[in-house]
Amino acid sequence: MPTQTVMDHTGDTRHQFDATDQAAVAEAEKRFIELTGAGFTAAKRTGNGTSELIRTFDPTAEETLFIPRLIAG
Amino acid sequence: MNSLLIAFAFVCLLGLGHALSLAAHAVCTDRRQSRRTEEKARALLRSWLTPQQANQWDTRKEFEVIGSHTGTRYRIRRATAMNIDELDSRGKVVTQWCFAPQGELAVGDIMLAQKIALETMEWNALASANRRVLRP
C-alpha cells in the first residue's frame, strides 16, 4: 500500500492510502501539495537505497518521503 | 499550637514529595519518548540506505554517498553539526559541510535528509550549507 512518510519531531508520521480508492488518492495528493507548498522536499524511493525527487504527486509511488526545508547547520 | 505547626509541616512535606515524584515521572517520560524518536529515525534511515551504506552504518555509524552533480564522495557521520566530510580521491577530508532540515529532528532523520539531498540535488543542498575548508 502506498505510503507517505513525513519527517517530524516524533521521528516520522506515516500515511498509507489505497491506490484504488479515488477519495484516498485525492487526500494523498492534497497532502502532497500542502507539504511541498510549505517547503518540504518530496523524494520517491526508486530502489534499494536509491531515490529521486518528485515535484508532482505520483500515485504509483510506493513510498514518498517528505523532508523539511534544508537550512545551513 | 505546636501540633498545628507539626501537622502543617507534615502536609507541606507530603506536597513537596508528590511534586518531586511528578517531576521525576515527567523527566523519565520525556527521556523514553526521546529514545523512541531516535530509534524510529534510525530505523527509517537504515531502511533508505543501499546495502553498502547499510553495511558501513552497521559497522562504523557513518556511510558514504556520491554527489548527484559532481560525483564527489561524501561521508556522513552520526552527528548534528559539521558532520559531512567531503573526501578527495585518496579518502582524505578536504572540506566539512553542514546543512540540515528545519525543525527539531532526530539525528537519523537529519542524516537521511543529508543523504537524499546530496544524492539527488547536491548543488542546491551545498548552496545552503555552511562549510569549513580543511585543505585548500
N, CA and C atoms of all chains as a GROMACS GRO file, in nm:
protein
  627
    1MET      N    1   0.085  -0.119   0.000
    1MET     CA    2   0.000   0.000   0.000
    1MET      C    3   0.089   0.125   0.000
    2PRO      N    4   0.064   0.222  -0.091
    2PRO     CA    5   0.150   0.341  -0.096
    2PRO      C    6   0.153   0.414   0.039
    3THR      N    7   0.272   0.465   0.071
    3THR     CA    8   0.290   0.532   0.199
    3THR      C    9   0.356   0.668   0.179
    4GLN      N   10   0.303   0.767   0.248
    4GLN     CA   11   0.368   0.899   0.253
    4GLN      C   12   0.426   0.913   0.393
    5THR      N   13   0.557   0.933   0.399
    5THR     CA   14   0.626   0.943   0.528
    5THR      C   15   0.675   1.086   0.546
    6VAL      N   16   0.634   1.146   0.654
    6VAL     CA   17   0.669   1.286   0.679
    6VAL      C   18   0.764   1.294   0.800
    7MET      N   19   0.884   1.346   0.778
    7MET     CA   20   0.978   1.364   0.891
    7MET      C   21   0.921   1.469   0.986
    8ASP      N   22   0.926   1.438   1.116
    8ASP     CA   23   0.882   1.536   1.215
    8ASP      C   24   0.949   1.510   1.350
    9HIS      N   25   0.907   1.583   1.451
    9HIS     CA   26   0.974   1.574   1.581
    9HIS      C   27   0.954   1.440   1.650
   10THR      N   28   0.862   1.358   1.599
   10THR     CA   29   0.842   1.224   1.658
   10THR      C   30   0.927   1.119   1.585
   11GLY      N   31   1.007   1.162   1.489
   11GLY     CA   32   1.080   1.070   1.402
   11GLY      C   33   1.017   1.080   1.265
   12ASP      N   34   0.895   1.030   1.253
   12ASP     CA   35   0.819   1.048   1.130
   12ASP      C   36   0.674   1.011   1.155
   13THR      N   37   0.589   1.058   1.064
   13THR     CA   38   0.447   1.020   1.066
   13THR      C   39   0.414   0.961   0.930
   14ARG      N   40   0.349   0.845   0.931
   14ARG     CA   41   0.321   0.776   0.804
   14ARG      C   42   0.172   0.776   0.770
   15HIS      N   43   0.145   0.800   0.643
   15HIS     CA   44   0.008   0.800   0.594
   15HIS      C   45   0.000   0.698   0.480
   16GLN      N   46  -0.079   0.595   0.499
   16GLN     CA   47  -0.097   0.496   0.393
   16GLN      C   48  -0.230   0.523   0.323
   17PHE      N   49  -0.233   0.493   0.194
   17PHE     CA   50  -0.360   0.511   0.124
   17PHE      C   51  -0.379   0.400   0.020
   18ASP      N   52  -0.506   0.372  -0.008
   18ASP     CA   53  -0.542   0.270  -0.105
   18ASP      C   54  -0.542   0.334  -0.244
   19ALA      N   55  -0.452   0.289  -0.330
   19ALA     CA   56  -0.437   0.350  -0.462
   19ALA      C   57  -0.560   0.328  -0.552
   20THR      N   58  -0.650   0.238  -0.511
   20THR     CA   59  -0.771   0.214  -0.591
   20THR      C   60  -0.890   0.296  -0.540
   21ASP      N   61  -0.869   0.366  -0.432
   21ASP     CA   62  -0.976   0.446  -0.371
   21ASP      C   63  -0.955   0.593  -0.411
   22GLN      N   64  -1.044   0.643  -0.496
   22GLN     CA   65  -1.027   0.779  -0.551
   22GLN      C   66  -1.020   0.886  -0.441
   23ALA      N   67  -1.103   0.870  -0.341
   23ALA     CA   68  -1.104   0.969  -0.232
   23ALA      C   69  -0.972   0.968  -0.156
   24ALA      N   70  -0.919   0.848  -0.133
   24ALA     CA   71  -0.792   0.836  -0.060
   24ALA      C   72  -0.677   0.894  -0.142
   25VAL      N   73  -0.683   0.870  -0.273
   25VAL     CA   74  -0.579   0.924  -0.362
   25VAL      C   75  -0.586   1.077  -0.364
   26ALA      N   76  -0.708   1.128  -0.369
   26ALA     CA   77  -0.726   1.275  -0.369
   26ALA      C   78  -0.672   1.335  -0.239
   27GLU      N   79  -0.696   1.266  -0.129
   27GLU     CA   80  -0.647   1.315   0.000
   27GLU      C   81  -0.493   1.312   0.004
   28ALA      N   82  -0.436   1.206  -0.054
   28ALA     CA   83  -0.289   1.194  -0.058
   28ALA      C   84  -0.230   1.304  -0.146
   29GLU      N   85  -0.298   1.334  -0.256
   29GLU     CA   86  -0.250   1.440  -0.345
   29GLU      C   87  -0.257   1.576  -0.275
   30LYS      N   88  -0.365   1.596  -0.199
   30LYS     CA   89  -0.382   1.721  -0.125
   30LYS      C   90  -0.268   1.736  -0.023
   31ARG      N   91  -0.236   1.626   0.044
   31ARG     CA   92  -0.126   1.628   0.143
   31ARG      C   93   0.005   1.661   0.074
   32PHE      N   94   0.027   1.601  -0.044
   32PHE     CA   95   0.150   1.626  -0.120
   32PHE      C   96   0.162   1.775  -0.152
   33ILE      N   97   0.053   1.831  -0.203
   33ILE     CA   98   0.055   1.973  -0.243
   33ILE      C   99   0.078   2.064  -0.122
   34GLU      N  100   0.012   2.030  -0.012
   34GLU     CA  101   0.027   2.113   0.110
   34GLU      C  102   0.171   2.108   0.163
   35LEU      N  103   0.226   1.988   0.167
   35LEU     CA  104   0.361   1.974   0.223
   35LEU      C  105   0.467   2.039   0.133
   36THR      N  106   0.460   2.011   0.004
   36THR     CA  107   0.560   2.071  -0.085
   36THR      C  108   0.542   2.223  -0.092
   37GLY      N  109   0.416   2.267  -0.080
   37GLY     CA  110   0.390   2.411  -0.077
   37GLY      C  111   0.448   2.477   0.046
   38ALA      N  112   0.459   2.399   0.153
   38ALA     CA  113   0.514   2.451   0.278
   38ALA      C  114   0.667   2.439   0.283
   39GLY      N  115   0.726   2.392   0.173
   39GLY     CA  116   0.872   2.388   0.167
   39GLY      C  117   0.934   2.250   0.182
   40PHE      N  118   0.851   2.148   0.202
   40PHE     CA  119   0.906   2.012   0.213
   40PHE      C  120   0.954   1.964   0.076
   41THR      N  121   1.061   1.886   0.076
   41THR     CA  122   1.110   1.820  -0.045
   41THR      C  123   1.053   1.679  -0.046
   42ALA      N  124   1.001   1.636  -0.161
   42ALA     CA  125   0.945   1.502  -0.172
   42ALA      C  126   1.040   1.412  -0.249
   43ALA      N  127   1.073   1.297  -0.191
   43ALA     CA  128   1.161   1.200  -0.258
   43ALA      C  129   1.089   1.066  -0.267
   44LYS      N  130   1.096   1.009  -0.387
   44LYS     CA  131   1.031   0.879  -0.410
   44LYS      C  132   1.137   0.770  -0.406
   45ARG      N  133   1.108   0.664  -0.333
   45ARG     CA  134   1.202   0.552  -0.331
   45ARG      C  135   1.197   0.482  -0.466
   46THR      N  136   1.316   0.463  -0.527
   46THR     CA  137   1.319   0.400  -0.659
   46THR      C  138   1.385   0.263  -0.658
   47GLY      N  139   1.450   0.231  -0.552
   47GLY     CA  140   1.518   0.102  -0.545
   47GLY      C  141   1.573   0.080  -0.406
   48ASN      N  142   1.667  -0.011  -0.396
   48ASN     CA  143   1.723  -0.045  -0.267
   48ASN      C  144   1.824   0.063  -0.224
   49GLY      N  145   1.774   0.165  -0.157
   49GLY     CA  146   1.861   0.273  -0.111
   49GLY      C  147   1.874   0.388  -0.209
   50THR      N  148   1.798   0.382  -0.319
   50THR     CA  149   1.803   0.491  -0.416
   50THR      C  150   1.668   0.564  -0.419
   51SER      N  151   1.676   0.691  -0.458
   51SER     CA  152   1.554   0.772  -0.460
   51SER      C  153   1.565   0.880  -0.566
   52GLU      N  154   1.453   0.941  -0.596
   52GLU     CA  155   1.456   1.056  -0.687
   52GLU      C  156   1.357   1.160  -0.636
   53LEU      N  157   1.387   1.288  -0.664
   53LEU     CA  158   1.297   1.394  -0.621
   53LEU      C  159   1.176   1.397  -0.712
   54ILE      N  160   1.061   1.425  -0.655
   54ILE     CA  161   0.942   1.443  -0.738
   54ILE      C  162   0.878   1.576  -0.702
   55ARG      N  163   0.831   1.644  -0.806
   55ARG     CA  164   0.771   1.776  -0.784
   55ARG      C  165   0.621   1.774  -0.804
   56THR      N  166   0.571   1.663  -0.858
   56THR     CA  167   0.425   1.649  -0.869
   56THR      C  168   0.387   1.514  -0.807
   57PHE      N  169   0.265   1.507  -0.762
   57PHE     CA  170   0.217   1.387  -0.695
   57PHE      C  171   0.221   1.266  -0.787
   58ASP      N  172   0.276   1.157  -0.738
   58ASP     CA  173   0.283   1.033  -0.815
   58ASP      C  174   0.205   0.926  -0.739
   59PRO      N  175   0.083   0.897  -0.785
   59PRO     CA  176   0.000   0.799  -0.713
   59PRO      C  177   0.055   0.657  -0.719
   60THR      N  178   0.151   0.635  -0.811
   60THR     CA  179   0.207   0.499  -0.822
   60THR      C  180   0.330   0.481  -0.732
   61ALA      N  181   0.377   0.590  -0.671
   61ALA     CA  182   0.496   0.579  -0.585
   61ALA      C  183   0.462   0.495  -0.462
   62GLU      N  184   0.538   0.392  -0.442
   62GLU     CA  185   0.511   0.303  -0.328
   62GLU      C  186   0.547   0.370  -0.196
   63GLU      N  187   0.653   0.452  -0.196
   63GLU     CA  188   0.692   0.524  -0.074
   63GLU      C  189   0.746   0.662  -0.109
   64THR      N  190   0.687   0.762  -0.053
   64THR     CA  191   0.733   0.901  -0.073
   64THR      C  192   0.772   0.957   0.063
   65LEU      N  193   0.892   1.015   0.068
   65LEU     CA  194   0.943   1.073   0.193
   65LEU      C  195   0.941   1.225   0.180
   66PHE      N  196   0.890   1.291   0.283
   66PHE     CA  197   0.885   1.436   0.284
   66PHE      C  198   0.987   1.489   0.384
   67ILE      N  199   1.078   1.572   0.332
   67ILE     CA  200   1.188   1.626   0.413
   67ILE      C  201   1.166   1.776   0.433
   68PRO      N  202   1.172   1.823   0.556
   68PRO     CA  203   1.155   1.969   0.578
   68PRO      C  204   1.261   2.048   0.501
   69ARG      N  205   1.233   2.174   0.478
   69ARG     CA  206   1.324   2.263   0.406
   69ARG      C  207   1.465   2.255   0.465
   70LEU      N  208   1.566   2.253   0.377
   70LEU     CA  209   1.705   2.244   0.423
   70LEU      C  210   1.758   2.384   0.454
   71ILE      N  211   1.830   2.392   0.564
   71ILE     CA  212   1.893   2.519   0.602
   71ILE      C  213   2.037   2.492   0.644
   72ALA      N  214   2.117   2.597   0.650
   72ALA     CA  215   2.256   2.581   0.694
   72ALA      C  216   2.258   2.533   0.838
   73GLY      N  217   2.346   2.439   0.868
   73GLY     CA  218   2.351   2.384   1.004
   73GLY      C  219   2.455   2.452   1.089
   74MET      N  220  -0.086   2.450   6.958
   74MET     CA  221  -0.018   2.534   6.858
   74MET      C  222   0.095   2.455   6.790
   75ASN      N  223   0.175   2.389   6.879
   75ASN     CA  224   0.286   2.310   6.825
   75ASN      C  225   0.236   2.198   6.736
   76SER      N  226   0.129   2.134   6.779
   76SER     CA  227   0.078   2.022   6.698
   76SER      C  228   0.024   2.073   6.564
   77LEU      N  229  -0.032   2.194   6.563
   77LEU     CA  230  -0.078   2.252   6.436
   77LEU      C  231   0.039   2.276   6.341
   78LEU      N  232   0.146   2.330   6.397
   78LEU     CA  233   0.267   2.355   6.316
   78LEU      C  234   0.324   2.225   6.259
   79ILE      N  235   0.326   2.124   6.345
   79ILE     CA  236   0.380   1.994   6.301
   79ILE      C  237   0.292   1.938   6.189
   80ALA      N  238   0.160   1.949   6.206
   80ALA     CA  239   0.068   1.899   6.102
   80ALA      C  240   0.088   1.976   5.972
   81PHE      N  241   0.105   2.109   5.986
   81PHE     CA  242   0.126   2.192   5.867
   81PHE      C  243   0.255   2.152   5.794
   82ALA      N  244   0.362   2.133   5.874
   82ALA     CA  245   0.490   2.093   5.814
   82ALA      C  246   0.478   1.958   5.746
   83PHE      N  247   0.401   1.867   5.807
   83PHE     CA  248   0.382   1.734   5.751
   83PHE      C  249   0.311   1.741   5.615
   84VAL      N  250   0.207   1.825   5.611
   84VAL     CA  251   0.131   1.840   5.486
   84VAL      C  252   0.221   1.901   5.376
   85CYS      N  253   0.304   2.001   5.418
   85CYS     CA  254   0.397   2.062   5.321
   85CYS      C  255   0.494   1.960   5.266
   86LEU      N  256   0.547   1.877   5.355
   86LEU     CA  257   0.642   1.774   5.311
   86LEU      C  258   0.576   1.675   5.216
   87LEU      N  259   0.451   1.638   5.247
   87LEU     CA  260   0.379   1.546   5.158
   87LEU      C  261   0.362   1.608   5.019
   88GLY      N  262   0.324   1.736   5.018
   88GLY     CA  263   0.305   1.807   4.891
   88GLY      C  264   0.434   1.815   4.812
   89LEU      N  265   0.542   1.845   4.883
   89LEU     CA  266   0.673   1.854   4.816
   89LEU      C  267   0.713   1.719   4.757
   90GLY      N  268   0.692   1.614   4.833
   90GLY     CA  269   0.724   1.479   4.786
   90GLY      C  270   0.646   1.443   4.662
   91HIS      N  271   0.516   1.478   4.663
   91HIS     CA  272   0.431   1.449   4.548
   91HIS      C  273   0.479   1.526   4.424
   92ALA      N  274   0.514   1.654   4.444
   92ALA     CA  275   0.561   1.737   4.333
   92ALA      C  276   0.690   1.680   4.275
   93LEU      N  277   0.780   1.638   4.363
   93LEU     CA  278   0.907   1.580   4.315
   93LEU      C  279   0.882   1.452   4.237
   94SER      N  280   0.789   1.372   4.286
   94SER     CA  281   0.757   1.246   4.219
   94SER      C  282   0.701   1.273   4.078
   95LEU      N  283   0.612   1.374   4.067
   95LEU     CA  284   0.556   1.409   3.936
   95LEU      C  285   0.665   1.458   3.840
   96ALA      N  286   0.757   1.540   3.894
   96ALA     CA  287   0.866   1.594   3.811
   96ALA      C  288   0.955   1.481   3.761
   97ALA      N  289   0.987   1.387   3.849
   97ALA     CA  290   1.073   1.274   3.809
   97ALA      C  291   1.003   1.190   3.702
   98HIS      N  292   0.872   1.171   3.718
   98HIS     CA  293   0.796   1.094   3.620
   98HIS      C  294   0.798   1.164   3.484
   99ALA      N  295   0.783   1.297   3.485
   99ALA     CA  296   0.783   1.373   3.359
   99ALA      C  297   0.918   1.362   3.289
  100VAL      N  298   1.026   1.370   3.365
  100VAL     CA  299   1.161   1.359   3.307
  100VAL      C  300   1.179   1.222   3.244
  101CYS      N  301   1.137   1.117   3.316
  101CYS     CA  302   1.152   0.980   3.263
  101CYS      C  303   1.069   0.962   3.136
  102THR      N  304   0.947   1.016   3.136
  102THR     CA  305   0.861   1.004   3.018
  102THR      C  306   0.924   1.074   2.898
  103ASP      N  307   0.978   1.194   2.922
  103ASP     CA  308   1.045   1.269   2.814
  103ASP      C  309   1.162   1.189   2.757
  104ARG      N  310   1.241   1.130   2.847
  104ARG     CA  311   1.358   1.054   2.801
  104ARG      C  312   1.316   0.932   2.721
  105ARG      N  313   1.210   0.864   2.768
  105ARG     CA  314   1.161   0.746   2.694
  105ARG      C  315   1.113   0.787   2.556
  106GLN      N  316   1.039   0.898   2.551
  106GLN     CA  317   0.986   0.948   2.424
  106GLN      C  318   1.100   0.984   2.329
  107SER      N  319   1.201   1.051   2.384
  107SER     CA  320   1.316   1.092   2.305
  107SER      C  321   1.390   0.970   2.250
  108ARG      N  322   1.404   0.867   2.334
  108ARG     CA  323   1.472   0.745   2.290
  108ARG      C  324   1.392   0.677   2.178
  109ARG      N  325   1.259   0.675   2.195
  109ARG     CA  326   1.174   0.614   2.091
  109ARG      C  327   1.188   0.690   1.959
  110THR      N  328   1.191   0.824   1.969
  110THR     CA  329   1.204   0.907   1.848
  110THR      C  330   1.335   0.877   1.777
  111GLU      N  331   1.444   0.871   1.854
  111GLU     CA  332   1.575   0.842   1.795
  111GLU      C  333   1.576   0.704   1.729
  112GLU      N  334   1.517   0.605   1.797
  112GLU     CA  335   1.515   0.469   1.741
  112GLU      C  336   1.433   0.464   1.611
  113LYS      N  337   1.322   0.537   1.612
  113LYS     CA  338   1.236   0.540   1.494
  113LYS      C  339   1.310   0.604   1.375
  114ALA      N  340   1.380   0.714   1.403
  114ALA     CA  341   1.455   0.783   1.297
  114ALA      C  342   1.570   0.696   1.245
  115ARG      N  343   1.635   0.624   1.335
  115ARG     CA  344   1.745   0.536   1.292
  115ARG      C  345   1.690   0.424   1.203
  116ALA      N  346   1.573   0.372   1.239
  116ALA     CA  347   1.513   0.264   1.159
  116ALA      C  348   1.476   0.317   1.020
  117LEU      N  349   1.423   0.438   1.015
  117LEU     CA  350   1.387   0.497   0.885
  117LEU      C  351   1.513   0.517   0.801
  118LEU      N  352   1.616   0.573   0.863
  118LEU     CA  353   1.744   0.592   0.792
  118LEU      C  354   1.794   0.459   0.736
  119ARG      N  355   1.799   0.358   0.821
  119ARG     CA  356   1.852   0.227   0.782
  119ARG      C  357   1.776   0.171   0.662
  120SER      N  358   1.644   0.196   0.660
  120SER     CA  359   1.560   0.140   0.553
  120SER      C  360   1.582   0.210   0.418
  121TRP      N  361   1.643   0.330   0.420
  121TRP     CA  362   1.665   0.403   0.294
  121TRP      C  363   1.810   0.394   0.246
  122LEU      N  364   1.894   0.318   0.316
  122LEU     CA  365   2.035   0.304   0.276
  122LEU      C  366   2.052   0.194   0.173
  123THR      N  367   2.153   0.209   0.087
  123THR     CA  368   2.188   0.100  -0.004
  123THR      C  369   2.253  -0.011   0.081
  124PRO      N  370   2.261  -0.131   0.029
  124PRO     CA  371   2.325  -0.238   0.107
  124PRO      C  372   2.467  -0.200   0.152
  125GLN      N  373   2.542  -0.134   0.064
  125GLN     CA  374   2.679  -0.094   0.101
  125GLN      C  375   2.677   0.012   0.213
  126GLN      N  376   2.589   0.108   0.201
  126GLN     CA  377   2.577   0.211   0.305
  126GLN      C  378   2.530   0.149   0.437
  127ALA      N  379   2.438   0.054   0.427
  127ALA     CA  380   2.386  -0.011   0.548
  127ALA      C  381   2.498  -0.085   0.619
  128ASN      N  382   2.586  -0.146   0.540
  128ASN     CA  383   2.700  -0.217   0.599
  128ASN      C  384   2.794  -0.119   0.670
  129GLN      N  385   2.820  -0.006   0.605
  129GLN     CA  386   2.906   0.097   0.667
  129GLN      C  387   2.841   0.149   0.795
  130TRP      N  388   2.711   0.172   0.789
  130TRP     CA  389   2.638   0.223   0.905
  130TRP      C  390   2.643   0.123   1.021
  131ASP      N  391   2.622  -0.003   0.990
  131ASP     CA  392   2.620  -0.106   1.095
  131ASP      C  393   2.756  -0.120   1.164
  132THR      N  394   2.862  -0.100   1.086
  132THR     CA  395   2.994  -0.122   1.143
  132THR      C  396   3.060   0.005   1.197
  133ARG      N  397   3.029   0.122   1.134
  133ARG     CA  398   3.102   0.244   1.174
  133ARG      C  399   3.012   0.361   1.214
  134LYS      N  400   2.879   0.342   1.204
  134LYS     CA  401   2.784   0.451   1.235
  134LYS      C  402   2.811   0.575   1.148
  135GLU      N  403   2.848   0.548   1.024
  135GLU     CA  404   2.866   0.653   0.923
  135GLU      C  405   2.853   0.583   0.788
  136PHE      N  406   2.832   0.660   0.683
  136PHE     CA  407   2.822   0.598   0.550
  136PHE      C  408   2.861   0.701   0.445
  137GLU      N  409   2.890   0.652   0.325
  137GLU     CA  410   2.934   0.740   0.217
  137GLU      C  411   2.827   0.753   0.110
  138VAL      N  412   2.822   0.871   0.050
  138VAL     CA  413   2.728   0.895  -0.060
  138VAL      C  414   2.806   0.961  -0.175
  139ILE      N  415   2.748   0.953  -0.294
  139ILE     CA  416   2.809   1.017  -0.411
  139ILE      C  417   2.720   1.134  -0.453
  140GLY      N  418   2.781   1.251  -0.466
  140GLY     CA  419   2.706   1.370  -0.506
  140GLY      C  420   2.646   1.356  -0.645
  141SER      N  421   2.521   1.399  -0.659
  141SER     CA  422   2.448   1.378  -0.785
  141SER      C  423   2.503   1.460  -0.901
  142HIS      N  424   2.564   1.575  -0.874
  142HIS     CA  425   2.609   1.661  -0.984
  142HIS      C  426   2.758   1.645  -1.014
  143THR      N  427   2.840   1.629  -0.911
  143THR     CA  428   2.985   1.630  -0.932
  143THR      C  429   3.048   1.490  -0.920
  144GLY      N  430   2.975   1.396  -0.866
  144GLY     CA  431   3.032   1.263  -0.845
  144GLY      C  432   3.127   1.260  -0.725
  145THR      N  433   3.130   1.369  -0.650
  145THR     CA  434   3.216   1.376  -0.531
  145THR      C  435   3.169   1.278  -0.425
  146ARG      N  436   3.266   1.224  -0.351
  146ARG     CA  437   3.233   1.130  -0.243
  146ARG      C  438   3.224   1.207  -0.111
  147TYR      N  439   3.118   1.183  -0.038
  147TYR     CA  440   3.100   1.246   0.093
  147TYR      C  441   3.080   1.137   0.198
  148ARG      N  442   3.123   1.166   0.320
  148ARG     CA  443   3.099   1.075   0.432
  148ARG      C  444   3.007   1.147   0.530
  149ILE      N  445   2.896   1.083   0.563
  149ILE     CA  446   2.802   1.141   0.660
  149ILE      C  447   2.820   1.068   0.792
  150ARG      N  448   2.861   1.145   0.893
  150ARG     CA  449   2.887   1.088   1.026
  150ARG      C  450   2.767   1.111   1.118
  151ARG      N  451   2.756   1.028   1.224
  151ARG     CA  452   2.645   1.043   1.318
  151ARG      C  453   2.671   1.162   1.410
  152ALA      N  454   2.616   1.274   1.372
  152ALA     CA  455   2.627   1.397   1.450
  152ALA      C  456   2.527   1.494   1.390
  153THR      N  457   2.512   1.608   1.453
  153THR     CA  458   2.413   1.703   1.401
  153THR      C  459   2.477   1.831   1.348
  154ALA      N  460   2.608   1.846   1.363
  154ALA     CA  461   2.673   1.967   1.313
  154ALA      C  462   2.806   1.931   1.247
  155MET      N  463   2.834   1.998   1.134
  155MET     CA  464   2.959   1.975   1.058
  155MET      C  465   2.989   1.825   1.045
  156ASN      N  466   2.888   1.749   1.010
  156ASN     CA  467   2.904   1.603   1.009
  156ASN      C  468   2.919   1.544   0.869
  157ILE      N  469   2.933   1.633   0.768
  157ILE     CA  470   2.950   1.582   0.632
  157ILE      C  471   3.093   1.612   0.587
  158ASP      N  472   3.168   1.507   0.561
  158ASP     CA  473   3.306   1.522   0.514
  158ASP      C  474   3.311   1.504   0.363
  159GLU      N  475   3.368   1.602   0.295
  159GLU     CA  476   3.394   1.584   0.151
  159GLU      C  477   3.530   1.519   0.138
  160LEU      N  478   3.538   1.409   0.064
  160LEU     CA  479   3.661   1.332   0.056
  160LEU      C  480   3.727   1.350  -0.080
  161ASP      N  481   3.861   1.348  -0.080
  161ASP     CA  482   3.931   1.350  -0.210
  161ASP      C  483   3.949   1.206  -0.258
  162SER      N  484   4.020   1.191  -0.369
  162SER     CA  485   4.032   1.058  -0.430
  162SER      C  486   4.106   0.959  -0.340
  163ARG      N  487   4.184   1.014  -0.242
  163ARG     CA  488   4.256   0.924  -0.151
  163ARG      C  489   4.181   0.901  -0.020
  164GLY      N  490   4.061   0.959  -0.012
  164GLY     CA  491   3.981   0.939   0.109
  164GLY      C  492   4.010   1.038   0.219
  165LYS      N  493   4.090   1.142   0.187
  165LYS     CA  494   4.121   1.246   0.288
  165LYS      C  495   4.010   1.350   0.290
  166VAL      N  496   3.983   1.402   0.408
  166VAL     CA  497   3.879   1.504   0.420
  166VAL      C  498   3.935   1.637   0.372
  167VAL      N  499   3.867   1.699   0.274
  167VAL     CA  500   3.913   1.828   0.224
  167VAL      C  501   3.824   1.943   0.272
  168THR      N  502   3.698   1.912   0.292
  168THR     CA  503   3.603   2.015   0.338
  168THR      C  504   3.497   1.949   0.426
  169GLN      N  505   3.451   2.023   0.525
  169GLN     CA  506   3.338   1.975   0.605
  169GLN      C  507   3.218   2.063   0.574
  170TRP      N  508   3.103   2.000   0.560
  170TRP     CA  509   2.980   2.071   0.525
  170TRP      C  510   2.874   2.051   0.633
  171CYS      N  511   2.786   2.147   0.641
  171CYS     CA  512   2.677   2.131   0.735
  171CYS      C  513   2.549   2.196   0.683
  172PHE      N  514   2.449   2.113   0.664
  172PHE     CA  515   2.313   2.161   0.637
  172PHE      C  516   2.218   2.058   0.697
  173ALA      N  517   2.099   2.099   0.724
  173ALA     CA  518   2.005   2.008   0.792
  173ALA      C  519   1.862   2.053   0.764
  174PRO      N  520   1.769   1.961   0.780
  174PRO     CA  521   1.629   2.002   0.765
  174PRO      C  522   1.587   2.091   0.882
  175GLN      N  523   1.496   2.182   0.852
  175GLN     CA  524   1.447   2.276   0.953
  175GLN      C  525   1.367   2.201   1.060
  176GLY      N  526   1.377   2.247   1.184
  176GLY     CA  527   1.296   2.189   1.290
  176GLY      C  528   1.375   2.097   1.381
  177GLU      N  529   1.309   2.055   1.488
  177GLU     CA  530   1.372   1.967   1.586
  177GLU      C  531   1.357   1.822   1.541
  178LEU      N  532   1.462   1.771   1.474
  178LEU     CA  533   1.453   1.634   1.423
  178LEU      C  534   1.561   1.547   1.486
  179ALA      N  535   1.533   1.418   1.488
  179ALA     CA  536   1.629   1.322   1.542
  179ALA      C  537   1.749   1.310   1.447
  180VAL      N  538   1.860   1.262   1.502
  180VAL     CA  539   1.984   1.252   1.424
  180VAL      C  540   1.965   1.165   1.299
  181GLY      N  541   1.894   1.055   1.313
  181GLY     CA  542   1.872   0.967   1.198
  181GLY      C  543   1.799   1.037   1.084
  182ASP      N  544   1.702   1.119   1.120
  182ASP     CA  545   1.627   1.195   1.017
  182ASP      C  546   1.720   1.295   0.948
  183ILE      N  547   1.802   1.362   1.027
  183ILE     CA  548   1.894   1.462   0.971
  183ILE      C  549   1.990   1.394   0.872
  184MET      N  550   2.045   1.280   0.913
  184MET     CA  551   2.140   1.209   0.826
  184MET      C  552   2.072   1.160   0.698
  185LEU      N  553   1.948   1.114   0.710
  185LEU     CA  554   1.875   1.067   0.592
  185LEU      C  555   1.847   1.184   0.497
  186ALA      N  556   1.809   1.297   0.552
  186ALA     CA  557   1.784   1.416   0.469
  186ALA      C  558   1.912   1.457   0.397
  187GLN      N  559   2.025   1.451   0.466
  187GLN     CA  560   2.154   1.487   0.406
  187GLN      C  561   2.189   1.390   0.292
  188LYS      N  562   2.168   1.262   0.317
  188LYS     CA  563   2.197   1.160   0.213
  188LYS      C  564   2.115   1.186   0.087
  189ILE      N  565   1.984   1.199   0.104
  189ILE     CA  566   1.897   1.216  -0.013
  189ILE      C  567   1.929   1.347  -0.085
  190ALA      N  568   1.955   1.452  -0.008
  190ALA     CA  569   1.986   1.581  -0.070
  190ALA      C  570   2.114   1.572  -0.154
  191LEU      N  571   2.218   1.512  -0.099
  191LEU     CA  572   2.345   1.502  -0.174
  191LEU      C  573   2.330   1.410  -0.295
  192GLU      N  574   2.251   1.306  -0.284
  192GLU     CA  575   2.238   1.210  -0.393
  192GLU      C  576   2.141   1.256  -0.502
  193THR      N  577   2.059   1.357  -0.472
  193THR     CA  578   1.960   1.397  -0.572
  193THR      C  579   1.965   1.545  -0.611
  194MET      N  580   2.020   1.629  -0.523
  194MET     CA  581   2.024   1.774  -0.554
  194MET      C  582   2.145   1.836  -0.485
  195GLU      N  583   2.260   1.781  -0.517
  195GLU     CA  584   2.386   1.818  -0.450
  195GLU      C  585   2.410   1.968  -0.447
  196TRP      N  586   2.399   2.034  -0.562
  196TRP     CA  587   2.432   2.176  -0.568
  196TRP      C  588   2.338   2.259  -0.481
  197ASN      N  589   2.209   2.229  -0.489
  197ASN     CA  590   2.111   2.303  -0.407
  197ASN      C  591   2.141   2.284  -0.259
  198ALA      N  592   2.173   2.162  -0.221
  198ALA     CA  593   2.198   2.132  -0.080
  198ALA      C  594   2.321   2.209  -0.030
  199LEU      N  595   2.427   2.207  -0.111
  199LEU     CA  596   2.551   2.272  -0.067
  199LEU      C  597   2.540   2.424  -0.073
  200ALA      N  598   2.452   2.472  -0.160
  200ALA     CA  599   2.434   2.618  -0.170
  200ALA      C  600   2.381   2.676  -0.038
  201SER      N  601   2.308   2.593   0.036
  201SER     CA  602   2.250   2.643   0.161
  201SER      C  603   2.333   2.600   0.282
  202ALA      N  604   2.452   2.544   0.258
  202ALA     CA  605   2.528   2.484   0.368
  202ALA      C  606   2.639   2.575   0.422
  203ASN      N  607   2.676   2.552   0.545
  203ASN     CA  608   2.799   2.609   0.599
  203ASN      C  609   2.914   2.516   0.565
  204ARG      N  610   3.034   2.570   0.547
  204ARG     CA  611   3.146   2.482   0.516
  204ARG      C  612   3.274   2.527   0.584
  205ARG      N  613   3.361   2.430   0.606
  205ARG     CA  614   3.492   2.456   0.663
  205ARG      C  615   3.595   2.385   0.574
  206VAL      N  616   3.678   2.465   0.507
  206VAL     CA  617   3.778   2.406   0.418
  206VAL      C  618   3.899   2.363   0.503
  207LEU      N  619   3.936   2.236   0.493
  207LEU     CA  620   4.047   2.185   0.574
  207LEU      C  621   4.177   2.185   0.497
  208ARG      N  622   4.165   2.158   0.365
  208ARG     CA  623   4.287   2.156   0.284
  208ARG      C  624   4.257   2.230   0.154
  209PRO      N  625   4.324   2.342   0.127
  209PRO     CA  626   4.296   2.418   0.004
  209PRO      C  627   4.339   2.340  -0.121
   0.00000   0.00000   0.00000
